[in-house]
Amino acid sequence: MGGREIKAFALAPLPVLVPLLVAIGINAVVGGTGDAGGADILLAMLAFVLFGYGTTFLIGIPIHLVLRRFRKTGLIYYLSLTVLPFVLLAGAIAVWLQLAPAPAPPVNPFSLYAQGGGAIKWTLAFGAIASLSATTFWYAGVRQPKS
């Protein structure tokens, strides 16, 4: 991988991480941290950064390598492969909710059966967030500037 691709991978999680880190910082300043101290807040911020870059490393690099292998450089390919797992997972949850037997009472209010609609919405929301990172990577590392 070239230098441009490495820089693009460094930029890819930022559309998600920057708003999260700013929100955590504002929450810390405003005082809504409960019993958490400064070290806990920094640890939460570090966890988000590690999760963002880890996800980019584990999912983004294989997607890029597959697309580069097949010489597909369009944004639609990057968005498709990035969002497709989330759409498939949301579809699998929807099918499972329709086909699975109803649980016997008492129903756990935190189970996937009881919270299935929310799980589908959150899965699709994560897909939309992943598309932001894919678009950022494509723009910084794959797109060929017009001359």
N, C-alpha and C positions, 0 to 999 in steps of 0.2 A: 504494500500500500504506500502511496505517495504522501508527501507532506501535506498536500491540499486535503486529502481524505482524512488524515489524522487530525488536522485542524477542524474539519467538519464534524468529526466524532466528538471533539471537545466542545463544539458549539451546540450539538444536537439536543442535549437535555436541558439547555438553558431556558427555552420558552416555558418549561414546566417548573424548573427549579427556582428561577429568580422570583416569580410571584409567591411560591411557597416559603422561601427563605425570608422574603420581605414581610409576609404575613406573620411568620413566627417572630421576627424581630419586633414588629409593631405590637403584637400581643405581649411580648416580654416587656416592652416599654410602658404600655398602658397598664400592665399589672395583672393581667388575667392568667397568671401562671400557676396559681394555687401554691402548692408546697415546693414547686420546682425552683431550683437555684440557677445561677448562671451556668454552671457546669452542665446541668440537665438540659438547658436550652441549647447550648452548644452541641451537646451530644445528639439531640433531636435533629438539629440542622445538619450535622455530619452524617447521620443516618439517612436523611433524605438525599444528600449529595451522593453517598455511596450507593444507595438504591437506584438513583437516576443514572449514574454512570455504569453501574453493574448491569442494569437492564439494557442500556445501550450496547454494552460489550457483548452480552449473551444473546441478544435478539438482533440488534442493528448490524453488527459485523457479519453474521451469517447471511442475513438478507442481502447486504451489499455484495458479499462475495458471490452469492448465487446469481444475482442480477449482472454483476460484472462478467461472470463466466459466460452467460448467455448474451452478453452485449446489449442489455436492455438499460437504457439511460433515461427513459421518460419518467416524469414525476408520477404518472398514473401507476407505473409498475411498483414504485416505492410505496405509494399510498396503499395500493392493493395488498401487497404482501405484509404491510404493517398492520392494517386494519382487519384483514381477513381472519386471523385467529380470534379476535374479539367478537366479530360477528358470528363465527362458528360456535364459540362458547355461549354467547347469548342465545343462539338458536338451540343449542343442546340443552340449556337450562329450560327454555320454553317447552321443548318436546318432553323433557323429563317431568316437568310440572303437569303436563297433560296426561302422560301415560303412567306415572308412578301412582301407586295406591295411596290414598289419603292416610295420614298417620292416625293411630288410635289415640283417643283423648287420654290424658291431657296433652295438648299440642305444645311443643316447645316454641315460644314466641320468637326465638332467635334462629330457628331452623331455616334452611333454604326453602322448605315448603311454604312456611308462613311469610317469608320475606322474598319470595321469588320475583315479584315485579320489581322490587328495588334492586335485586341482584342483576337483573337484566339491564335496567337503566344504568347502573354503575359500570357494568361491563362495557356497554356502548359508550359511556362517557370516557372511560379509560382508552377506548379505541380512538375517540376524537382527540384526546390528549396525545396519544402516540402518533397520530397523524401530524400534529404540530412538530414533533421532533423529527419525523421522517421528512417533512417539508424543509425544515431548517437544514438537515444534513444534505438533502438533494441540492438546495440552493447554494450551499457553501462548498460542496465537494464534488458534485456530479455535473451540474448544469454547465453547459458550454456557453460562455459569454458571446453574444453576437458581435461580430467585428464590423 
